[in-house]
């Protein structure tokens, strides 16, 4: 993995789902909305001073959100944080850097 360059999109893993689940309350608070469905389907990662994760999450049959999540370096001992997000996405929308 090259430092600074996002990886290619790949299918979500159990670790990706766990990261998405950790930031779900942050998204729900910002959107003032509860999500019954919250399934990570695809992700990209980017090495920075920590790690950025770009995660495509299915929140309804045909509705997706794109999350940008930051995980700090282990010695900083900080929780993952929702850095940014995009709503009203579809399954075919590319998971791009934002």
Buried (B, 14 or more C-beta within 10 A) or exposed (E): EEEEEBBEBEEBEEEBBEBBEBBBEBBEEEEEEEBEEBEBBBBBBBBEEBBBBBBBBBBEEEBBBBBBBBBBEEEEEEEBBBBEBBEEBEEEEEBEEE
